[in-house]
Amino acid sequence: MNAAAARHAAASLRRLIATQGRARVVVATAASQLGFQRELVRAPDVDWSKVEVKTEKLAEGVWM
């Protein structure tokens, strides 16, 4: 499931970069997301220099 989700996300990132010149991603940091993240960063042809990764603190101990 991680690999399929990462392929889908990578395709979306490539499409956004191609059409808008950049992409933004909000990253979940839960341990359950690590497999997905490992797969995503290995995805071919994603220009990571054009991807902005966001994390934001929503409340004490809660990050987005």
N, CA, C and O of each residue as an XYZ file, in Angstrom:
256
protein
N       0.811     -1.189      0.000
C       0.000      0.000      0.000
C       0.859      1.260      0.000
O       0.516      2.246     -0.653
N       1.985      1.233      0.734
C       2.876      2.392      0.745
C       3.376      2.717     -0.659
O       3.400      3.879     -1.063
N       3.773      1.689     -1.394
C       4.320      1.899     -2.742
C       3.266      2.487     -3.672
O       3.562      3.395     -4.448
N       2.047      1.979     -3.601
C       0.978      2.492     -4.463
C       0.653      3.940     -4.120
O       0.472      4.767     -5.014
N       0.578      4.246     -2.836
C       0.298      5.625     -2.421
C       1.426      6.561     -2.839
O       1.172      7.686     -3.270
N       2.659      6.108     -2.714
C       3.803      6.929     -3.109
C       3.817      7.162     -4.617
O       4.136      8.263     -5.066
N       3.478      6.149     -5.398
C       3.407      6.336     -6.856
C       2.353      7.374     -7.216
O       2.577      8.220     -8.082
N       1.215      7.308     -6.556
C       0.141      8.275     -6.806
C       0.582      9.690     -6.418
O       0.376     10.640     -7.174
N       1.182      9.820     -5.252
C       1.654     11.131     -4.797
C       2.734     11.676     -5.725
O       2.724     12.862     -6.054
N       3.657     10.831     -6.146
C       4.731     11.266     -7.041
C       4.158     11.737     -8.376
O       4.617     12.736     -8.931
N       3.168     11.031     -8.888
C       2.529     11.448    -10.150
C       1.883     12.811     -9.977
O       1.962     13.653    -10.871
N       1.245     13.036     -8.839
C       0.630     14.341     -8.565
C       1.684     15.432     -8.468
O       1.490     16.531     -8.989
N       2.794     15.141     -7.810
C       3.871     16.124     -7.706
C       4.439     16.461     -9.086
O       4.646     17.632     -9.404
N       4.691     15.436     -9.902
C       5.221     15.692    -11.253
C       4.243     16.536    -12.074
O       4.656     17.440    -12.800
N       2.944     16.237    -11.956
C       1.931     17.000    -12.698
C       1.898     18.457    -12.228
O       1.862     19.373    -13.050
N       1.908     18.673    -10.928
C       1.893     20.034    -10.399
C       3.135     20.819    -10.807
O       3.041     21.993    -11.164
N       4.278     20.184    -10.756
C       5.518     20.854    -11.163
C       5.471     21.194    -12.646
O       5.906     22.271    -13.054
N       4.949     20.282    -13.448
C       4.868     20.526    -14.896
C       3.898     21.660    -15.226
O       4.148     22.443    -16.143
N       2.798     21.750    -14.485
C       1.775     22.748    -14.824
C       1.921     24.049    -14.057
O       1.540     25.107    -14.557
N       2.473     23.986    -12.838
C       2.551     25.188    -12.012
C       3.976     25.600    -11.652
O       4.204     26.665    -11.077
N       4.918     24.744    -11.997
C       6.311     25.074    -11.732
C       6.783     24.738    -10.335
O       7.969     24.869    -10.031
N       5.870     24.307     -9.480
C       6.235     23.960     -8.103
C       5.098     23.170     -7.468
O       4.003     23.057     -8.019
N       5.398     22.623     -6.282
C       4.390     21.885     -5.521
C       4.670     22.090     -4.044
O       5.808     22.332     -3.640
N       3.636     21.991     -3.258
C       3.763     22.064     -1.799
C       3.211     20.783     -1.197
O       2.225     20.223     -1.678
N       3.868     20.329     -0.131
C       3.481     19.090      0.530
C       3.444     19.340      2.037
O       4.360     19.946      2.593
N       2.392     18.875      2.688
C       2.350     18.842      4.145
C       2.683     17.416      4.553
O       2.033     16.471      4.106
N       3.683     17.259      5.390
C       4.198     15.941      5.729
C       3.671     15.491      7.084
O       3.787     16.206      8.078
N       3.093     14.301      7.109
C       2.697     13.662      8.365
C       3.919     12.987      8.957
O       4.684     12.340      8.242
N       4.103     13.132     10.244
C       5.323     12.612     10.865
C       5.085     11.385     11.730
O       5.993     10.951     12.439
N       3.902     10.825     11.691
C       3.627      9.621     12.488
C       4.450      8.439     11.970
O       4.756      8.354     10.781
N       4.790      7.560     12.853
C       5.594      6.388     12.483
C       4.929      5.580     11.371
O       5.613      4.959     10.557
N       3.606      5.588     11.338
C       2.897      4.825     10.308
C       3.114      5.388      8.910
O       2.793      4.719      7.928
N       3.645      6.585      8.795
C       3.870      7.216      7.498
C       5.275      7.004      6.948
O       5.548      7.356      5.800
N       6.156      6.442      7.739
C       7.556      6.328      7.326
C       7.751      5.474      6.081
O       8.568      5.824      5.229
N       7.035      4.375      5.948
C       7.151      3.532      4.757
C       6.754      4.287      3.505
O       7.427      4.202      2.478
N       5.665      5.022      3.594
C       5.220      5.853      2.465
C       6.279      6.887      2.111
O       6.600      7.071      0.937
N       6.821      7.560      3.114
C       7.830      8.584      2.862
C       9.088      7.999      2.225
O       9.669      8.609      1.327
N       9.505      6.838      2.676
C      10.684      6.178      2.076
C      10.446      5.884      0.591
O      11.323      6.096     -0.247
N       9.266      5.402      0.292
C       8.924      5.113     -1.108
C       8.847      6.404     -1.922
O       9.341      6.456     -3.048
N       8.241      7.430     -1.366
C       8.052      8.678     -2.108
C       9.376      9.321     -2.486
O       9.539      9.759     -3.625
N      10.317      9.387     -1.568
C      11.581     10.057     -1.882
C      12.403      9.292     -2.912
O      13.332      9.850     -3.496
N      12.078      8.035     -3.140
C      12.765      7.237     -4.166
C      12.079      7.307     -5.529
O      12.573      6.751     -6.510
N      10.945      7.989     -5.582
C      10.183      8.056     -6.839
C      11.023      8.737     -7.921
O      11.657      9.761     -7.667
N      11.025      8.166     -9.126
C      11.819      8.750    -10.211
C      11.195     10.038    -10.741
O       9.978     10.220    -10.723
N      12.056     10.911    -11.205
C      11.650     12.104    -11.943
C      10.817     13.105    -11.148
O      10.014     13.832    -11.733
N      10.988     13.156     -9.839
C      10.396     14.227     -9.046
C      11.513     15.229     -8.783
O      12.522     14.890     -8.163
N      11.338     16.456     -9.249
C      12.340     17.498     -9.032
C      12.114     18.086     -7.642
O      11.347     19.034     -7.473
N      12.790     17.512     -6.654
C      12.572     17.907     -5.262
C      12.987     19.340     -4.994
O      12.561     19.919     -3.995
N      13.805     19.932     -5.856
C      14.164     21.340     -5.664
C      12.969     22.258     -5.894
O      13.011     23.433     -5.530
N      11.906     21.731     -6.497
C      10.702     22.516     -6.768
C       9.543     22.126     -5.845
O       8.400     22.526     -6.068
N       9.848     21.346     -4.815
C       8.822     20.915     -3.864
C       9.093     21.576     -2.523
O      10.180     21.440     -1.961
N       8.094     22.294     -2.014
C       8.186     22.925     -0.707
C       7.478     22.016      0.299
O       6.306     21.678      0.136
N       8.210     21.633      1.329
C       7.658     20.758      2.361
C       7.290     21.621      3.559
O       8.114     22.381      4.069
N       6.047     21.495      4.000
C       5.547     22.310      5.103
C       5.300     21.451      6.331
O       4.778     20.340      6.241
N       5.676     21.978      7.454
C       5.245     21.467      8.750
C       4.871     22.689      9.570
O       5.619     23.666      9.600
N       3.751     22.648     10.219
C       3.293     23.786     11.010
C       2.750     23.300     12.329
O       2.098     22.259     12.407
N       3.024     24.063     13.363
C       2.523     23.723     14.681
C       1.105     24.264     14.810
O       0.884     25.470     14.693
N       0.152     23.382     15.049
C      -1.242     23.784     15.196
C      -1.576     24.130     16.637
O      -2.342     25.057     16.901
N      -1.009     23.394     17.551
C      -1.222     23.603     18.978
C      -0.072     22.928     19.709
O       0.733     22.234     19.087
N       0.016     23.117     20.990
C       1.084     22.511     21.753
C       1.103     20.999     21.521
O       0.140     20.299     21.833
N       2.190     20.518     20.981
C       2.341     19.096     20.706
C       1.660     18.609     19.449
O       1.717     17.417     19.150
N       1.007     19.504     18.691
C       0.305     19.115     17.471
C       0.928     19.870     16.304
O       0.871     21.098     16.248
N       1.514     19.139     15.386
C       2.179     19.734     14.214
C       1.456     19.331     12.948
O       0.889     18.242     12.861
N       1.480     20.206     11.983
C       0.920     19.884     10.661
C       1.994     20.144      9.644
O       1.773     19.949      8.449
